[in-house]
């Protein structure tokens, strides 16, 4: 022991240096430790060198242990952080319902092809489900989710390692085939998928049947990968127009169509922003008296170079690019301002899209539009389709109550074309129903349609609801409708849609008494041959 002490005394300078180094390191770890050591050493100034050396060694050992513990704590925190980041990545890039990659992951994959310069030859496929909405409406969203899960499983079963399948959202899926996949392989996979998806899904004794259509796009070096989804979507649209249940390739003709449609999208955005989509008005007449009851508001777009753009074209684009709400409110505001000084007995009917109806501020926006135009709410009729109602039935009940308090009437549009019309009539306080025009077409000679319309009218009148028939085209149609006590009608037989200026001219001349004169209608129709 004495030998060790002698050596310590001889090397006291080195011990002090070691102690100083240790203390400096301790200060870098925790500054308070130096203060504690200083106070401790002042209280023990009479210690011998060997005692001081032992203290320093113990302190160094303690610091080393503390650093090891702290290092392990930091490693554990880092591991937990990495795990949380991985979980966040999985949530961000995977669909929670099906477990497939989501739209973001699919787009990242395509952008990776761009960066790697391997776009040429890539084949992208896009599909959505036919009759999927019917599953949700009839059986509920739980079975709709089941269909999506089974669809994901069937898609994966038809693909190989290197292929990527993703759920883009809703009932839309996309596939990117592996490198060097041929056109023949793509078409073989497409045919197998069409057959697989069409097989019924049997669950809880139910047979759930859906189908699908597919769009395929083969990319060349001049294309960018993110455009692949747009190309495949255009091909999917083409496949559906051909009759569904089939696939179609994106080609030069579709590419030209896509370019024109994109140009139309940009023009439509500007037209909506500038209130260039104008309201037209289709008259609604009392069938038995020929008295003018009011008008349905329709949207019309006269393009500065393209001329009159068909409503089915720009309405579809507006729905696809998220403009339908803005377009609807713009047309409603313009129509109310135009019609506020017309005869106060004339009412305006406006069709509210499902997107507008899902807006939590629906009633507020209608109220604001009425107040801005100083238009009597009792003159406004809101027309809703079953598609809008079924998106959120509880919200529909609340909206109906608020609209009734406001004084606005509510009509069920396209009656008979949906799945739940009878239950909707029982649970929601409609004022009228509008029979879908498909039942009125050729009704004078179509006995089946006659029986259906008779049943509709008996049901409506039993519930104290008035009935409007749309699509009245021939002179014989009103005769049958009057014989079954249908109150109102609209269609080309009565009058075509017309601009606000033309309505005012008609109110000052031919309809000054609000009565339609059948023997003079031919000349009126000649005056507006292209208004519709």
C-alpha positions in Angstrom: 0.0 0.0 0.0 2.8 2.4 0.9 4.5 1.7 -2.5 1.3 2.8 -4.3 1.1 5.9 -2.1 4.7 6.7 -2.8 4.1 6.5 -6.5 1.0 8.6 -6.3 3.0 11.3 -4.4 5.8 11.2 -7.0 3.3 11.6 -9.8 1.0 14.2 -8.2 1.4 16.5 -11.2 0.0 13.9 -13.6 -2.8 13.2 -11.2 -3.7 16.8 -11.1 -3.7 16.9 -14.9 -5.9 13.9 -15.1 -8.2 15.3 -12.5 -8.3 18.6 -14.4 -9.2 16.7 -17.6 -11.8 14.7 -15.9 -13.4 17.8 -14.3 -13.3 19.6 -17.6 -15.2 16.7 -19.3 -17.6 16.6 -16.4 -18.3 20.3 -16.9 -19.1 19.7 -20.5 -21.7 17.0 -19.5 -23.2 18.9 -16.6 -21.9 22.2 -15.3 -23.4 21.9 -11.9 -21.1 19.0 -11.1 -18.0 21.3 -11.1 -19.7 23.5 -8.5 -20.5 20.6 -6.3 -16.9 19.2 -6.6 -15.5 22.6 -5.7 -17.6 23.0 -2.6 -16.7 19.4 -1.6 -13.0 19.9 -2.0 -13.1 23.2 0.1 -14.7 21.3 2.9 -11.9 18.6 2.7 -8.7 20.7 2.3 -6.9 18.6 4.8 -7.1 15.4 2.7 -3.9 13.6 1.6 -3.0 13.2 -2.0 -3.9 9.5 -2.0 -7.4 10.3 -0.7 -7.8 12.9 -3.3 -6.7 10.5 -6.1 -9.2 7.9 -5.0 -11.9 10.5 -5.0 -10.9 11.6 -8.6 -10.9 8.0 -9.8 -14.3 7.3 -8.2 -15.6 10.5 -9.8 -14.3 9.5 -13.2 -15.8 6.0 -12.9 -19.1 7.5 -11.8 -19.1 9.9 -14.8 -18.3 7.0 -17.2 -21.3 5.0 -15.8 -23.5 8.1 -16.1 -22.4 8.6 -19.7 -23.1 4.9 -20.6 -26.6 5.2 -19.0 -27.3 8.4 -20.8 -26.0 7.0 -24.1 -28.4 4.1 -23.8 -31.3 6.4 -23.0 -30.5 8.5 -26.0 -30.3 5.3 -28.2 -33.7 4.2 -26.9 -35.2 7.6 -27.6 -33.7 7.6 -31.1 -35.0 4.1 -31.7 -38.5 5.1 -30.6 -38.3 8.2 -32.8 -37.2 6.1 -35.8 -40.1 3.7 -35.1 -42.6 6.6 -34.9 -41.2 8.0 -38.2 -41.6 4.6 -39.9 -45.2 4.4 -38.6 -45.9 7.9 -39.8 -44.5 7.0 -43.2 -46.7 3.9 -43.4 -49.8 6.1 -42.6 -48.8 8.7 -45.1 -48.1 6.3 -47.9 -50.6 3.5 -47.3 -54.3 3.2 -47.5 -55.7 2.3 -44.1 -58.6 0.2 -45.4 -57.0 -2.0 -48.0 -53.4 -1.9 -47.0 -52.4 -0.9 -50.5 -50.1 2.1 -51.3 -52.1 5.3 -51.6 -52.1 8.0 -54.3 -49.1 9.8 -52.7 -47.0 6.6 -52.8 -48.0 5.9 -56.4 -47.1 9.4 -57.5 -43.8 9.1 -55.7 -43.1 5.9 -57.6 -43.9 7.6 -60.9 -41.7 10.6 -60.1 -38.9 8.2 -59.2 -39.1 6.9 -62.8 -38.7 10.5 -64.0 -35.7 11.1 -61.9 -34.1 7.8 -63.1 -35.0 8.5 -66.7 -36.8 5.1 -67.1 -40.2 6.5 -68.1 -40.1 5.0 -71.7 -42.0 1.8 -71.9 -43.8 2.1 -68.6 -47.4 0.9 -68.6 -49.9 2.5 -66.2 -53.4 1.1 -65.7 -56.3 2.8 -64.0 -59.7 1.4 -63.0 -62.8 2.2 -60.9 -65.8 0.0 -60.0 -69.1 -0.1 -61.8 -72.2 -0.3 -59.6 -70.2 0.5 -56.5 -72.5 3.3 -55.4 -75.4 0.9 -55.5 -73.7 -1.3 -53.0 -73.2 1.6 -50.6 -76.7 2.9 -51.1 -78.5 -0.4 -50.8 -76.3 -2.4 -48.3 -74.4 0.3 -46.4 -70.8 1.5 -46.3 -69.6 -1.5 -44.3 -70.3 -3.7 -47.3 -68.9 -1.0 -49.6 -65.7 -1.2 -47.6 -65.8 -5.0 -47.9 -66.0 -4.7 -51.7 -63.0 -2.4 -51.7 -60.9 -4.9 -49.6 -61.9 -7.8 -51.8 -61.1 -5.8 -54.9 -57.6 -5.0 -53.6 -57.0 -8.7 -52.9 -58.1 -9.7 -56.4 -55.9 -7.1 -58.0 -52.8 -8.3 -56.1 -53.6 -11.9 -57.0 -53.3 -11.0 -60.7 -50.0 -9.2 -60.4 -46.4 -10.3 -60.0 -43.4 -9.1 -58.0 -42.3 -5.7 -59.5 -45.8 -4.6 -60.2 -47.3 -1.9 -58.1 -51.0 -1.5 -57.3 -52.4 1.4 -55.3 -55.8 2.7 -54.1 -56.1 6.3 -55.3 -59.2 7.0 -53.3 -62.9 6.1 -53.3 -63.3 3.1 -55.7 -60.3 4.1 -57.9 -57.2 2.0 -58.2 -54.0 2.3 -60.3 -51.4 -0.2 -61.4 -47.9 0.4 -62.6 -46.5 -2.7 -64.3 -42.9 -3.8 -63.7 -40.0 -2.8 -66.0 -40.0 -4.2 -69.5 -43.6 -5.3 -69.4 -45.1 -5.8 -72.8 -48.3 -4.6 -74.3 -49.4 -8.3 -74.6 -48.8 -8.8 -70.9 -50.7 -5.6 -70.0 -53.7 -6.7 -72.0 -53.6 -10.2 -70.5 -53.6 -8.8 -67.0 -56.4 -6.4 -67.9 -58.6 -9.2 -69.2 -58.0 -11.3 -66.1 -58.8 -8.3 -63.8 -62.1 -7.6 -65.7 -63.1 -11.2 -65.2 -62.0 -11.4 -61.6 -63.7 -8.2 -60.4 -67.0 -9.3 -62.1 -67.2 -12.4 -59.9 -69.8 -11.9 -57.1 -68.6 -11.3 -53.5 -70.6 -13.6 -51.2 -70.8 -12.4 -47.6 -73.4 -12.9 -44.9 -75.7 -14.6 -47.4 -75.5 -11.5 -49.7 -74.2 -11.6 -53.3 -72.5 -8.3 -54.0 -71.8 -7.7 -57.7 -69.7 -5.0 -59.2 -67.7 -4.7 -62.3 -65.0 -2.5 -63.6 -63.6 -0.7 -66.7 -59.9 0.0 -67.3 -57.7 2.6 -69.0 -54.2 1.7 -70.1 -51.4 4.1 -71.0 -48.0 3.2 -72.6 -45.5 6.0 -71.9 -42.8 7.2 -74.3 -39.7 9.2 -73.6 -41.5 12.5 -74.4 -44.0 11.9 -71.6 -43.6 12.7 -67.9 -44.5 10.0 -65.5 -47.0 12.1 -63.4 -49.0 12.6 -66.6 -49.5 8.8 -66.8 -52.5 8.9 -64.5 -54.1 11.6 -66.6 -53.6 9.5 -69.7 -54.9 6.3 -68.1 -57.9 8.3 -66.8 -58.7 9.5 -70.3 -58.5 5.9 -71.5 -60.7 4.8 -68.7 -63.3 7.4 -69.6 -63.1 6.2 -73.2 -63.7 2.6 -72.1 -66.8 3.6 -70.1 -68.3 5.4 -73.1 -67.9 2.3 -75.1 -70.1 0.4 -72.7 -68.1 -0.5 -69.5 -66.7 -3.9 -68.6 -63.8 -3.4 -71.0 -60.4 -1.7 -71.3 -59.1 0.9 -73.7 -55.6 2.3 -74.5 -54.6 5.9 -74.5 -53.7 6.9 -78.0 -53.0 10.0 -80.1 -56.6 10.7 -80.6 -57.2 10.6 -76.9 -54.1 12.7 -76.3 -55.5 15.4 -78.6 -58.8 15.1 -76.7 -57.0 15.4 -73.4 -55.2 18.6 -74.6 -58.5 20.1 -75.7 -60.2 19.2 -72.5 -57.3 20.7 -70.5 -57.6 23.9 -72.4 -61.4 23.9 -71.8 -60.7 23.4 -68.0 -58.6 26.5 -67.9 -61.2 28.5 -69.8 -63.9 27.2 -67.5 -62.1 28.3 -64.4 -61.8 31.8 -65.7 -65.5 31.8 -66.9 -66.7 30.7 -63.5 -64.6 33.3 -61.8 -65.9 36.0 -64.1 -69.6 34.9 -63.9 -69.5 34.1 -67.6 -71.7 30.9 -67.1 -75.1 32.5 -67.5 -78.5 31.3 -66.2 -81.1 30.2 -68.7 -84.7 29.6 -67.7 -86.9 26.7 -68.8 -90.6 27.5 -68.2 -92.8 25.3 -66.0 -96.5 25.3 -66.9 -99.7 24.2 -65.1 -100.8 21.3 -67.4 -104.5 21.8 -67.0 -104.7 25.6 -67.3 -101.6 26.4 -69.4 -100.7 29.0 -66.8 -97.0 29.9 -66.3 -95.9 28.6 -62.9 -92.2 29.5 -62.9 -88.8 28.5 -64.3 -86.1 26.0 -63.7 -82.6 27.6 -63.7 -80.2 26.0 -66.2 -76.5 26.9 -66.8 -75.3 27.9 -70.3 -71.9 28.8 -71.5 -71.2 30.7 -74.6 -67.4 30.5 -75.3 -65.9 33.4 -77.1 -64.3 31.1 -79.7 -66.0 27.8 -79.3 -69.5 29.1 -79.3 -72.2 27.3 -77.2 -70.5 24.6 -75.1 -72.9 21.8 -74.3 -74.0 21.7 -70.7 -73.2 18.0 -70.3 -69.6 18.8 -71.4 -68.8 21.7 -69.0 -70.8 20.4 -66.1 -68.8 17.1 -66.2 -65.6 19.1 -66.3 -66.7 21.3 -63.4 -67.5 18.2 -61.3 -64.1 16.6 -62.2 -62.0 19.7 -61.3 -63.9 20.8 -58.2 -65.7 23.8 -59.8 -69.3 22.6 -59.6 -70.1 24.4 -56.3 -68.6 27.8 -57.5 -70.4 27.4 -60.8 -73.7 26.6 -59.1 -73.6 29.5 -56.7 -72.6 31.9 -59.4 -75.5 30.9 -61.7 -78.0 31.1 -58.8 -76.9 34.6 -57.8 -77.2 35.8 -61.4 -80.6 34.2 -61.8 -82.0 35.7 -58.6 -80.8 39.2 -59.5 -82.4 38.8 -63.0 -85.7 37.5 -61.8 -86.3 39.6 -58.7 -88.5 42.1 -60.6 -90.6 39.5 -62.5 -94.1 38.8 -61.5 -94.0 37.8 -57.8 -96.1 34.7 -58.4 -93.4 33.2 -60.6 -91.1 30.8 -58.8 -87.5 29.8 -59.6 -86.3 26.2 -59.2 -82.5 25.5 -58.8 -80.9 22.1 -58.8 -78.3 21.8 -56.0 -75.5 19.4 -56.8 -74.4 16.8 -54.2 -71.2 18.7 -53.7 -73.1 21.9 -52.8 -75.4 19.9 -50.6 -72.6 18.5 -48.6 -71.3 22.0 -47.9 -72.0 22.7 -44.2 -72.9 26.2 -45.1 -75.6 25.3 -47.7 -78.5 27.1 -46.0 -76.3 30.1 -45.2 -75.2 30.5 -48.8 -78.8 30.3 -50.0 -79.8 32.9 -47.5 -77.0 35.2 -48.5 -77.9 34.8 -52.2 -81.5 35.7 -51.4 -80.6 38.7 -49.3 -78.1 40.0 -51.9 -80.8 39.8 -54.7 -83.6 40.9 -52.3 -85.5 37.8 -53.6 -88.4 36.4 -51.6 -87.4 33.0 -50.2 -90.9 31.7 -50.8 -90.3 32.1 -54.5 -87.3 29.8 -54.5 -87.5 26.0 -55.0 -84.5 23.8 -54.3 -84.3 20.6 -56.3 -82.3 17.7 -54.9 -81.5 14.3 -56.3 -81.3 11.1 -54.3 -77.5 11.1 -54.8 -77.2 14.3 -52.8 -79.5 13.1 -50.1 -77.9 9.7 -49.5 -74.4 11.1 -49.0 -75.5 12.2 -45.5 -79.0 11.5 -44.5 -78.8 13.1 -41.1 -77.4 16.3 -42.6 -80.2 16.1 -45.2 -82.9 16.1 -42.4 -81.2 19.1 -40.8 -80.9 21.0 -44.1 -84.6 20.3 -44.9 -85.7 21.7 -41.6 -83.6 24.9 -42.0 -84.8 25.4 -45.6 -88.4 25.1 -44.6 -87.8 27.7 -41.8 -86.3 30.0 -44.4 -89.4 29.6 -46.6 -87.7 27.7 -49.4 -89.6 24.7 -50.9 -87.8 21.4 -51.7 -88.4 19.1 -54.6 -87.1 15.5 -55.1 -85.6 15.6 -58.6 -85.3 12.7 -61.1 -87.9 10.7 -59.1 -87.8 7.0 -59.9 -84.3 7.0 -61.2 -82.7 6.1 -57.8 -82.8 3.3 -55.2 -84.6 4.7 -52.2 -87.2 7.1 -53.4 -90.1 5.7 -51.4 -88.2 5.7 -48.0 -87.0 9.3 -48.8 -90.6 10.5 -49.3 -91.6 9.0 -46.0 -88.7 10.4 -44.0 -88.1 13.8 -45.6 -90.6 16.7 -45.9 -90.6 17.2 -49.7 -93.1 19.6 -51.2 -93.1 18.1 -54.7 -91.6 15.4 -56.8 -90.3 15.7 -60.3 -90.7 12.6 -62.4 -87.6 11.7 -64.4 -87.9 12.5 -68.1 -87.1 8.9 -69.0 -90.5 7.9 -67.9 -92.3 10.7 -69.8 -90.6 10.0 -73.2 -93.1 8.5 -75.6 -95.5 8.0 -72.8 -98.5 8.2 -75.2 -97.5 4.9 -76.7 -95.4 3.3 -74.0 -97.8 1.3 -71.8 -95.2 0.3 -69.3 -94.2 3.9 -68.6 -97.9 4.8 -68.4 -98.4 2.3 -65.6 -95.3 3.5 -63.7 -96.3 7.2 -64.0 -99.8 6.3 -62.7 -98.2 4.6 -59.7 -95.9 7.6 -59.0 -98.9 10.0 -59.1 -101.0 7.9 -56.8 -98.2 7.7 -54.3 -97.4 11.4 -54.5 -101.0 12.5 -54.2 -101.5 10.1 -51.3 -98.7 12.0 -49.5 -100.2 15.4 -50.5 -97.3 16.1 -52.9 -97.6 17.9 -56.2 -96.0 16.4 -59.2 -93.9 17.9 -62.0 -93.2 16.0 -65.2 -90.0 16.9 -67.1 -89.2 15.9 -70.6 -92.6 16.8 -72.1 -91.8 16.8 -75.8 -94.8 16.0 -77.9 -98.3 17.4 -78.1 -99.7 14.1 -76.9 -97.7 13.9 -73.7 -99.7 16.6 -71.9 -103.0 14.9 -72.8 -102.0 11.7 -70.9 -100.5 13.7 -68.0 -103.6 15.7 -67.6 -105.8 12.5 -67.6 -103.8 11.2 -64.6 -103.9 14.6 -62.8 -100.3 15.5 -63.1 -100.2 19.2 -62.1 -97.1 20.7 -63.9 -94.9 20.0 -66.8 -91.8 21.3 -68.5 -90.1 20.4 -71.8 -89.7 21.5 -75.4 -93.5 21.0 -76.1 -94.1 24.0 -73.7 -91.0 26.1 -74.3 -87.3 25.8 -74.7 -84.8 27.2 -72.1 -84.2 30.9 -72.8 -82.0 33.7 -71.6 -83.3 36.2 -69.0 -83.6 38.9 -71.7 -85.9 36.5 -73.8 -88.0 35.7 -70.7 -88.6 39.4 -70.1 -89.6 39.8 -73.8 -92.0 36.9 -73.5 -93.5 38.3 -70.2 -94.1 41.6 -71.9 -95.7 40.1 -75.0 -97.0 36.5 -75.4 -97.1 35.7 -71.6 -98.2 39.1 -70.3 -101.2 37.4 -68.7 -98.9 34.5 -67.6 -101.0 32.3 -69.9 -99.5 30.1 -72.6 -101.4 30.3 -75.9 -100.9 26.9 -77.6 -101.8 28.2 -81.1 -99.0 30.8 -80.9 -96.3 28.6 -79.5 -94.9 27.6 -82.9 -93.9 31.1 -83.7 -92.2 31.4 -80.3 -90.2 28.2 -80.8 -89.1 29.5 -84.2 -87.8 32.6 -82.4 -85.6 30.5 -80.1 -84.6 27.5 -82.2 -81.2 27.2 -80.6 -81.8 28.4 -77.1 -81.5 24.8 -75.7 
